[in-house]
Amino acid sequence: MTAGHGRAAGRWARCGDALLSRKATGAVVLPADGRTAVTLSEVEQAVWAFTAEPTTLETLTVLADPQSLRSALDHLSALGLVREVP
C-alpha cells in the first residue's frame, strides 16, 4: 500500500545521503540535494533515528500520536529524507 497525502502505511526507511547535526537544542538535517538545512521536530528526529533500517509503521507508532506521526512522515518524505519501502 502506498502512502498518500495524510496517510502513512507500510515500512519506512531513510533515503539519500542526508547529513544530520544534533545540537543541545535539536537537530538540523541537510537533504542530499543540499539546497536548504531544515530543523527537525522531536517527532521527526525520532522517526529519523528509527528509520536507519526499514521500519514498520507499527513500530513507529510508539513515537507519537497518529496525527503527529503522519505529519512527521509527510514532512520527511516531502524533503526526500524518508521513503516507503516494500
Phi, psi and omega in degrees: 000132181269143179280128175254182180303127177076011181223131179240129182217167173075207178254149184235146179214156173295155174224155178075186182246052180293152177252135180239135176237120178265135177234168178299333183264001180146200181227144177238136180238142175247109180302160183304329179288346173067017184286311185213135174284144184231134174279130181266143174289170178300319180294317179298321176298317180295317178298317178303313181297319183286341185259021174300327173238153179309132187228138180287155175301321179303318178296320182291338184295345177285348186278329187193171175293158185306319182294316179294322178295315177300317180298316180297314179296319178299315182293312180297323178293316179298328178279352182079024183265331175226159178211157175282137181234156178291000000 
